[in-house]
C-alpha cells in the first residue's frame, strides 16, 4: 500500500512539472519522541501552494508549505526545518504531540 502512495505523489509531481509548476520535496529526516510520520515520509508542494503527501500528520504542514513557498520565492535550493516541543512556536504550529521532527526541503527538477 505504501508503494502506491509514493507512486501517486511522484505522478503528481510529474503532472506539475508538465504544467510548468515549480516543485519542492519535503522529507522527514529525523524524529524524536512522539511523531505521527516516520523518517522517510514526504510531501511535495508546488509554487501555487498545492501539496500532496504528509510530513507530520497535519500538525506542522501549513508551516512547511509556507517554507516551501518561501524557498521558491527566494530562489533557494534547500533548507532544513526543525520543530521542537521546546520551541516558543511549538504550540503555534501545532506540535502538540510532544515530539520533535527535522524536515529537509529541496527544489526538485523534472
N, C-alpha and C positions, 0 to 999 in steps of 0.2 A: 504494500500500500504506500509506504513512504517513497518508493521509487517513482510511482505515478505522480505524486505531488510535486517532486522535483522536476519531472519532465514537464509538467504543466507550467511551472514557473519559468523554465527555460524556453518553452514555446511562447509564453507571454513576452519574454524579453526579446525574442526573435521578431515577434509582431511589432513591438515598439521600435526596434531598430529599422524595420522595413518602412515604418511610417515616420522615420527620421526623428524620433524622440531620443533624448539623451537618457542613459540608464545608469543607476548606481546600485551596486550589490552591497547589502548589509549582512554581515555574518557574525554569529556569536562565536567568540574565540576563547572565552574563559567565563566560568561561573563559580560562585561560592555560595554555600547555603542553599536556601530555597530559591529555585529558578524554574519558571514554567516551561522554558525552552532549553534544551540541552546544547552543549557545544556542537557546532556544525549547522545549527538551524540558520536559515537565512530568509531574506526577503529582497525583492527588487523594488525600486522606486524610479519613476520617470520624471522628467522635467515639468510635468503638469501636476505632480503630486499624487498620481495614481500609484498603487502598490499591490503587490501580490506576495504571499508568504507571511511569516511572522518570526520575530526575534525575541519576543517577551510575553506572548500570550495576551497582548493588548496593553500592558501596564506602562510601557515607555515608547510604544510605536509612534505616537504623534511627535515626540521629541526627535526620534531617529529619522522620521520622514523630513522634518524641518532641517535637520543637519545634512541630509542627503541633498535637499534643495539648495542649501547654502553652499555645499561642495560644488554643485553645478554652476551656480551663480558666480562664485568666486574663481571658477576655472581651476580648482584644485583637483589633485588626483586621488587622494586618500586621506583618511583621518581615523584615529582611534577614539571611541567614546567609552566612558566608564560611568556606570551608575552604581552608587553605593548607598546603602541604607543610612550611613553616617553623614552623607552629603546634606547640606541645608535644603537642597531642592528635591530630595528623595521622595517626599510626600507630594510635592508639586507635580512631579512627572508620573506619579502613581506607583512608585516602587515600594509598595506596602508589604511585599511578601517576606521581607527580612533578608533577602539575598543580595548578591552583587553580581553584576554582569559586565563584561567588556565586549564591545561590538566594534568590528572593523568595517569601515565603509570605504568603497572604492568605485570610481567610474569604470565602467567596462565598455569595451568596443565590440562592435559586431565582428 
